[in-house]
Amino acid sequence: MNKKISDIIPLTGKKLNRDLSRLFESMIIFLILADVILLTLITFIPVNPQIYGMIVFFDLTVVLILIPEFIYRLWNATDRQEFLKHNWTDIIGMVPEILVGHYGTYLRYFRLLRIAALFKKEIRHILDYLHKTHIDQGIFAILVILFSGTIIFYVVEHGQNPGMNGMDDALWYMVVTITTVGYGDISAQTHAGRLVGVVIMFAGIGFISFLTATITSIFIKDTEKEEMDKIDVLHDKIDNLEFEIKELKEILKEK
């Protein structure tokens, strides 16, 4: 009995450590995301000095948590040089806003690579899934059409369309059109611009149809596979039952 308890205690300790590690990783992810979102907001939205100071203080707190956590991972790494080779972006991402100010606009996004590293396996599975279903090709095609249409629309409408003040307006028109939302705040004024809009509309409808058909076919295949698995199990049971009946008949004949 004591031996069994002694075997259970280490397993319980390992499970507890694993759960604590996952909890800590979740906390790190939450802090990084919250920090990046807040710093991004104060970059584009004016805030009063008090709120700005609170966000900068929160950023400094996150950095003071990330630094010892990084040192701990480095210290426990089997090959520290290899660890630094794959995690050097963490060092750049740990530069606090209070030291670099608005010059750190791009540095803070290096912290997102830490989250990507934590979900590396899940991201790889998603990419494999997109490649297997050819959705990646559809996404690539629609992005090429979107950005090509943006450039063409800007060239043909610039100077003739009062609502076209820059490339961002052309991109906004393309996004609104390709999603078939159609706010109407920007509309094509030239024949070439209207032709571009028609192409983008059909491209958006085609992509949505392709995406819907692909996802539907995946669900149908999964359902068919489950049904076939159930049928195979049923066939196995029938075969086993027939074999047992045959054996029972032979035993009865012998008696």
Number of C-alpha atoms within 10 A of each C-alpha: 6 7 7 8 9 10 11 11 11 11 11 11 11 11 12 12 12 12 12 12 12 12 12 12 14 14 12 18 18 12 19 23 16 15 22 17 14 16 23 15 12 16 12 8 8 10 12 8 9 9 12 15 13 11 18 21 15 19 25 19 14 18 20 13 14 20 14 11 13 14 11 11 12 17 12 10 13 10 11 13 11 12 15 14 10 11 16 12 17 20 15 16 21 21 19 21 21 14 11 11 10 13 9 17 14 11 19 22 19 18 22 16 15 18 17 13 13 13 12 13 11 12 13 11 12 12 14 13 13 15 12 10 16 14 18 15 12 17 14 11 13 18 12 12 17 19 15 15 21 23 14 15 26 22 15 18 22 17 11 12 16 11 16 19 13 10 15 12 17 26 19 14 24 27 19 18 24 25 15 14 9 14 10 10 10 18 19 21 15 14 11 15 20 16 13 19 21 14 15 24 19 14 19 21 14 15 19 15 12 15 17 12 12 15 14 12 13 13 12 12 12 12 12 12 12 12 12 12 12 12 12 12 12 12 12 12 12 12 12 12 12 12 12 12 12 12 12 11 12 11 10 9 8 6 6
